[in-house]
Amino acid sequence: MVKCYVWSILLYSAEVWTLKVSIMNKIEVLEMWVHRPIPKIPWTARKTNEDVLRSVNKDRELLKTVKHRKMSYLGYIVRRSRYKILQLILKGTIK
């Protein structure tokens, strides 16, 4: 249910995000913020993020999904003839 409602909105156009360290930290925090209420663990409970993930039988996968989408989009750009200038930049063949 989380993937259906939260991730679909969150990952909209994630392919073109610039992933800085601060953005990656915020993505990981959001993932834990979404998973913590599922097993009804209160915010005041001293549970580690790994304990929360174990209780919902999940791994950290949101950041992996964003990175996978970025790589898929890069492959799409490399294959398209419409993006010729980007292909030249990526290959380093501009003269």
N, C-alpha and C positions, 0 to 999 in steps of 0.2 A: 504494500500500500504506500509505503514511503517512496519507492521508486516511481510509482504512478503519479502521485500528486506533487511531491516536493522536487524530485530530481528532474522531472520533465521541464519544470519551470526554471530550475536552477541552471540546467545545462544548455539552455537555449543560447545558441551561438557561442558556445564555449570554445569552439575551434579557433576563434580569432582573439581570444584573451591573451594578454601578455602576462605570463606566469612569473611574478616576482616572489620573493620569499614571503613578503607580507601577505600577498594574495593566497599563496599556498597554505600558510598558517590559518588564514580565515576560513578556507575551504575545509581544513581538518577540524577546526572548532565547530563549524556549522554541522559537519557530519556527526560529531559527538552530541551536539545540541539536539539533533533530530532523533538520535538513537536512545538517549537517556530516558525519556518518558515512556518508552515502549514497555520495559519491564517494571515500570512504576518505581524507579529508583529516585528518591528525593534529591534535590539539588544540594541539600545540606549533608547528605551521606558522604562519607569519606571513601568513595570508590574510585579506583583508577580507571582510566579510559579503557585499558585492556580488560578489566573486570566487566565493564559495561558491554563491550563488544562480545565477550565470551557469553554473557547472559542472553544476548539476542542472536547468538550464533552467526556473527558477521565478521568480516575483515574490513580494514580501511580500504574502500574501493572507489570513493568519489574522486579523489585526486588522480588515481590510476585511470579512471574513465575519461577525465578531462585530457590527460596526456595522450591517451589512445586516440581520442577524437582529433586532437591537434595533429598527430602523426598521419591519421587517415586523410585529413584535409590537405596536408602537405603532399601526400601521394596523389591526391586528386589534382592539385595545381601542377605538379610535375608532368602528369599525363595529358593535360588539356593543352591544345594548341593556342587557345585564346590568351593564355598567360605567358606568352613568349618571353617578355622582358623579365618576368620573375624566374623563369627557367634559366635564363642566361645568368642572372644574379646568383641563383643557387649553385649553378655549375661553375661559376667563376670564369666564364669565357667572354666577358665583355672586353672589347678592345678599345 
